[in-house]
Amino acid sequence: MAELRFRVGAIFPADNPTARYVLALAIVLNDIRSALALAARKDLADHERLYLHRLLRHHEREGIRLAVDEHREREDVRRFVEILPDEAKAAREELEAAAAPGAERDMEAALEELAEVESGLSMVREEKRADYADLVAAHMSATGPGAPDLESLLTFLEHAEAAWLRPWRG
């Protein structure tokens, strides 16, 4: 196992906005990796798998927001992206081109399509489960425009993290 050790403040100075941006990317990357590892488990109930899928989609949207919106709004982020390898820049451009519409539109479309489907609230002992919420969430995941390719997001995040850490790798 390879390991790179450093003082956090030496690599990510608190007063450096680009350092804070790259740290936010690293946090999202860790969250996506964790969600993917958990979702790969075979012993999950359907509602647990759905939850992890939704959690992963949330992390994807956060990563896309950082890759797309922050790039549009911040000069320091645009300068940082310019130093990334072509593969990372191309991945970020794919994210820009495919940025998904908001969850509100996804939900509206799901509700229109499921208007006549019967569902309800399950209450078994102490456990309550909003089956209708699972139904809508699963429908949104299966039919909505969804997030751009996860691979593009991971490519951008991994290259950004590596570029920031490269000077300290020795």
C-alpha positions in Angstrom: 0.0 0.0 0.0 1.4 3.4 -1.0 0.8 6.3 1.3 1.5 10.0 1.1 1.8 11.8 4.5 1.7 15.5 5.0 0.5 18.3 7.3 -2.9 19.2 6.0 -2.2 23.0 6.3 0.9 22.7 4.2 -1.0 21.2 1.3 -4.4 22.9 1.8 -3.7 26.4 3.3 -7.0 27.7 4.8 -6.5 31.1 3.1 -6.2 29.6 -0.4 -9.6 29.4 -2.1 -8.3 27.0 -4.8 -6.9 24.7 -2.0 -10.4 24.7 -0.4 -11.9 23.9 -3.8 -9.6 20.9 -4.4 -10.3 19.7 -0.9 -14.1 19.8 -1.6 -13.4 17.7 -4.7 -11.4 15.2 -2.6 -14.3 15.0 -0.1 -16.8 14.2 -2.9 -14.4 11.7 -4.4 -14.1 9.9 -1.0 -17.9 10.0 -0.6 -18.5 8.5 -4.0 -15.9 5.7 -3.4 -17.6 4.9 0.0 -21.1 4.8 -1.5 -19.9 2.6 -4.4 -18.2 0.2 -1.9 -21.3 -0.1 0.2 -23.6 -0.5 -2.8 -21.5 -3.4 -4.0 -22.5 -5.5 -0.9 -24.7 -8.5 -1.7 -26.6 -8.5 1.6 -28.6 -5.3 1.1 -32.4 -5.1 1.3 -34.0 -3.4 -1.7 -34.7 -0.2 0.2 -31.1 -0.1 1.4 -29.8 -0.5 -2.1 -32.2 2.3 -3.3 -31.0 4.5 -0.4 -27.3 4.0 -1.4 -28.2 4.7 -5.1 -29.8 7.9 -4.1 -26.9 8.8 -1.8 -24.5 8.2 -4.7 -26.6 10.4 -7.0 -26.5 13.1 -4.4 -22.7 12.9 -4.3 -22.6 12.9 -8.1 -24.7 16.1 -8.2 -22.4 17.7 -5.7 -19.4 16.8 -7.7 -21.0 18.0 -10.9 -21.8 21.3 -9.1 -18.2 21.7 -8.2 -16.9 20.7 -11.7 -19.4 22.8 -13.6 -20.8 25.6 -11.6 -17.7 26.5 -9.7 -15.8 26.5 -13.1 -18.3 28.9 -14.5 -18.2 31.2 -11.5 -14.5 31.3 -10.4 -11.5 32.4 -12.2 -9.1 30.5 -9.9 -11.0 27.3 -10.6 -10.7 27.9 -14.4 -6.9 28.5 -14.0 -6.6 25.3 -12.0 -8.5 23.3 -14.5 -6.2 24.6 -17.3 -3.2 22.8 -15.8 -5.0 19.4 -15.7 -4.3 16.8 -18.3 -6.4 16.8 -21.4 -8.3 13.7 -20.2 -9.5 15.6 -17.1 -10.5 18.7 -19.1 -12.4 16.5 -21.6 -14.2 14.8 -18.7 -15.1 18.1 -17.2 -16.4 19.3 -20.6 -18.6 16.1 -20.8 -20.0 17.0 -17.4 -20.7 20.5 -18.6 -22.5 19.3 -21.7 -24.6 16.7 -19.8 -25.3 18.5 -16.5 -28.7 17.0 -15.4 -31.7 19.2 -14.8 -32.8 19.7 -11.2 -34.4 17.0 -9.1 -37.6 19.0 -9.0 -38.3 18.3 -12.7 -37.4 14.6 -12.2 -39.9 14.3 -9.4 -42.7 16.1 -11.3 -42.3 13.7 -14.2 -42.2 10.7 -11.9 -45.4 11.8 -10.1 -47.2 12.4 -13.4 -46.3 8.9 -14.6 -47.1 7.2 -11.3 -50.4 9.1 -10.6 -52.6 6.0 -10.9 -50.2 3.5 -9.1 -51.4 2.4 -5.7 -48.9 2.5 -2.9 -48.8 3.4 0.8 -47.1 3.5 4.1 -46.0 0.2 5.7 -46.0 0.0 9.5 -44.5 -3.3 10.8 -43.8 -3.2 14.6 -41.6 -0.2 15.1 -40.5 0.1 11.5 -42.3 2.5 9.2 -41.6 2.6 5.5 -43.0 5.1 3.0 -43.4 2.7 0.1 -44.7 5.5 -2.1 -41.5 7.5 -1.6 -39.4 4.4 -2.5 -41.6 4.0 -5.6 -41.1 7.6 -6.8 -37.4 7.6 -5.9 -36.8 4.3 -7.8 -38.8 5.6 -10.8 -36.7 8.8 -10.8 -33.5 6.8 -10.8 -34.7 4.4 -13.5 -36.3 6.9 -15.9 -35.0 10.3 -15.1 -32.3 12.0 -17.2 -29.9 11.2 -14.3 -26.4 12.4 -13.8 -23.8 12.4 -16.5 -21.5 9.4 -16.7 -20.0 8.6 -13.3 -16.8 7.7 -15.1 -16.4 11.3 -16.4 -16.9 12.7 -12.9 -14.4 10.2 -11.3 -11.8 11.0 -14.0 -12.1 14.7 -13.4 -12.0 14.4 -9.6 -9.1 12.0 -9.5 -7.0 14.1 -11.9 -7.7 17.3 -9.9 -6.7 15.6 -6.7 -3.5 14.2 -8.3 -2.6 17.5 -9.8 -2.9 19.3 -6.5 -0.8 16.7 -4.6 1.8 16.1 -7.4 4.3 18.8 -6.1 4.3 17.1 -2.7 4.8 13.5 -3.9 8.5 13.9 -4.2 
